[in-house]
Amino acid sequence: MAELLHEYWESDDGGEFGIVQERSDQLRPTLFPDARFVFRLRASSWFEAMQSYRERLGYGDYKPPVDCPDTFYTDQEAREQVAYLNRRSIP
């Protein structure tokens, strides 16, 4: 099963958690200019990632939206992320 890398960044104005992708890295300096890297985790789906994120921050169990199915990441998404990670450069 494919897993994707997720990161949590924090600033004085809040935090950002999501899949590591080029667009997020491009937008972060504008949206959160003082963002500090906090942690990363790997997960095979968004629900798994959210549960791990909430556990890590002590927020309790993740309660997914009603009637919202979990989406598992694909091998293609994992390959695309690996390709990006191999060229990634963040300040």
N, C-alpha and C positions, 0 to 999 in steps of 0.2 A: 504494500500500500504506500502510495506517495505521501511524503511529508514536506511541508513548506516551513521555512524559517519565518518567525514573527518577532517583532521587536516592540518594546515599550520605551518611549521617550517622554521625558517630563520637563515642564518649564514652569515658570511662575504663574502662567495663565492656564495651566492644566496639563493634560497628558495626551499622548497619541499612541495607540496600539494598533498594529496591523501587520499584514504580510509585507515582507521586505520586497519592495519593487522600486524600479527606477523613478516612477512618478512621485512616490512618497518622499524619496530622498531629495528630489528636485523641489518639492513644495515646502518641506519642513523649514528651511532657513527663512522663508517668507512668513509662514504661518506661526512658527514658533522659533523666533530668532535666538532665544536663549536656551533652546532645548538641550537636555543632557540625556545621554544614553543611560538606561536603567538596567534592563535585562532583555534576553532573547530566549525563545523557546521554539521547539519544533512540534508540529501537530499535523494530523492527517485530515482534519476538517476544521471548519470555522467554530463549531460548537466545542470541539476538543480544545481548540486554542483559547476560546473564551473561558472555559472552565479552568484551564491552567493559569490563565491571566488573573482571574478572580481569586483563585487559591493563593497565588503568589502575593497578591496585595491584601489578602485577608478579608475579601469581600463576600465570602460564602459561595454557595452554588450558583452556577449560571442557569438562568431560567430563560430558555429560548422563547421567542415570540410564538403565540398560538398559531397553529396551522402553517408554520414555517419549517420546511424539511431541512435537515442538515445536508450540507454539500461536501462531499469528499473530494479532495484535491486529486488531480489527474497526473499521470506520469509526464504528460506534455507540460503542464504547469511547473512541475518540479524541474524538468530540463531547462525551461526558460529561466527559472529563478537561478539555477546553477550557472547558466551562461552570464546572467547579470552579475551574480556575486563574484565571478571570476574577473570582471572588469570594474567592479564597484570601487568608488573612491569617495569617501565622505569626510568632510573636514572635522 
